[in-house]
Amino acid sequence: MANENSQVSFFTQGKIGIIEINYPPVNALSQQVRQGLVEGVDKFNQDADIKAIVIRCKERTFIAGADIKEFGKPPTVPFLPDVVNHIEASEKPVIASLFGTSLGGGFEVALACHYRVAQKGAKVGLPEVNLGLIPGAGGTQRLPRVVGVGKALAMVTQGTHVKVEDFVDTNLIDEIFEIEVNLNEQTLQYVESLIESGSIEVKRLGFQTVEAGSLDWDAEIAKISKKARGKEAPLVAADVIRKTAELPILEGMKIEREAFLQLRESEQSAALRYVFGAEKSSAKHELNAQPVNVESVGIVGAGNMGSGIATAFLNAGYTVNLVEQTEDALRAGISRITKNFESNVKRGRMTQEKADNLLAGLTSSTEYASFSNCDLVIEAIFEDIEVKKSLFTQLDKVVKPDCILATNTSYLDIDQIASVVVDPGRVIGMHFFSPAHIMKLLEVVKAEKSSDIALATAMTVGKKLRKMSVLVGVCFGFAGNRMYTRYGREIQQMLLEGASIEQIDKAMTNWGMAMGPLAVQDLSGIDIGHNARSAQPFPEHDPGYFRAAASMVEQGRLGRKTSKGFYIYDEAGKASSDPEATRLIKSKAQDLGIAQKSFTDNEIVERALLALISEGLALYKEGIVQRLSDIDVIWLHGYGFPRHKGGPIFQARQKDLADLSGKFDELRASSSELIWPAVDLTLID
Ligand code: 3HC
């Protein structure tokens, strides 16, 4: 048929012209899709027998946005703003038939249509801020016209996906169809009935005025700014909506487009778009195996970690059998798990009924034999290699032959743990981050003999848990904690060289880290890392190695749990500076003969980043991670690295390589090759 292309087809049914997009996976607005939309609208407008036009999609969703693959390439005509305006200008009514997730440019296409019908549960949204952008094709203009400025402002600045049912009190959705019905048939029936009744009309949202309501703009912008935590796009979006609220649509769209194009060139948007791709890649692997179908999961250890892991599995609908050594320990664990669910109910994340149903999947025992039917058993006991080896010897005897055995160890050698079972192929690491039911990161650790089946199973389970799963190899601390140790070492060294506790934490949080590194130490317990490091030989070439932390531990200053660490805490848990902590560090520096100097905030951030980059590149070179972008995913999801800064490797790529190389040389010259080894910067070139 004339004017069709491989991604867009045209059909007719009676008096209705149908434009059907088929561009898997998510019907993004490629050049061909945009072209097809324009040509379809023209074609049916010229056909005297056609009274209305339906835009619909095949496969899994209505259009999910502009084609991210085209970003970074020179833009091609027709441009999306022209496409949406062309649709809105159609003389014949255009109806969008929504299902799945109609996002970004996809939702903007729908807003340009004269009617929107949807399947129940379909979601719409303008998530451009998540990519460091704002809507660029009328989203900031048409959405306020149909749902009001307040709701539009929230949707655009937060980038949320909202169920169509939530708009019943607005004119956004004309008809919602039940989930069981055939959407295409229902849409056509609906349009036919409008045509038959003569009530069908061309309703152009762009022609409506915006109802500004009584919005306190300054207060709204202050709220948005606080939530944005350094991200530019939400504030730009708010500014555009505020500036254009009373302008005619085409003038408003011009301002919107300029802001969109400017943001598209920004480093933040480049970072966020990179992260989108990096996250998708991290879940991919070349494991050549069918995963075990996991339904029943065993967890050994009901402490904080074990309870968090159990909560995560129950949340995802697994049945969980929790084992502890004593009934008391079990009771404490079950109480922690129950509290996690109570908190979800209190925060409105789930109903009490759902929480009860999920919790019904929990059983408990003090006997390992109760794992006999489990498909996967995860060990989350304390970090002692001999105790873990003994546990795995026992587990090996009671579980099914195809049961996967995972350890949640943060640092210990999984090859050694695996050596005690008859088939070490079944042993892997599943390293969760605390609190395990909240933190998104999961390191799936491949030990020397781990089978592809075991690894593929863990990766599949990770996806079901909605974790960001990254496949890593065995080394001390795996990928994340090995980098964290290097980062911590540099922070500690800067303390000894004269940077203050407060300045370091402030410099890092102002830059965007979720928490200051020393406040994190206090929160997790300074003794935890100290004990883990003590199990390793002290690096004699690095006399200051975590000595500030050691001074705290020696004085019983373990962090929040002892009300004192790098900071001092009052009864309400509020942190304050403590001159005693500073004195201890200064005295340690003096003992070690370390000269004192002052740092700028930039110097602190830069040195911390250089440490991360150096260790990240080493991990990649050693094959501990599959791809460099995995380093970034790990730091974004496990360590509070700011998403809009892309991750340590993304940051390295933004720097001039000769300059970067010079900085590494300086650090090496001022300390030693063992602390700052040669870095292969060609890896990021
Ligand atoms: N363009 C191109 N490809 C896209 C895409 C897009 N907008 N959105 C998703 N994809 C691809 C993914 O890369 C992935 O590819 P892969 O299978 O090769 O890895 C595939 O679609 C499936 O994506 P997910 O794995 O994420 O599948 P989910 O079902 O979990 O989620 C989704 C689907 C909700 C659509 C999610 O992918 C998503 O949020 N996508 C981004 C949507 C978005 O940001 N749209 C706005 C774009 S900017 C814009 O429109 C500007 C405009 O205002 C001018």
Boltz pocket constraint, residues with backbone or C-beta under 6 A from the ligand:
constraints:
  - pocket:
      binder: B
      contacts: [[A, 25], [A, 26], [A, 28], [A, 64], [A, 65], [A, 66], [A, 67], [A, 68], [A, 69], [A, 80], [A, 101], [A, 103], [A, 104], [A, 105], [A, 106], [A, 108], [A, 127], [A, 128], [A, 131], [A, 133], [A, 134], [A, 135], [A, 136], [A, 137], [A, 139], [A, 280]]
      max_distance: 6.0
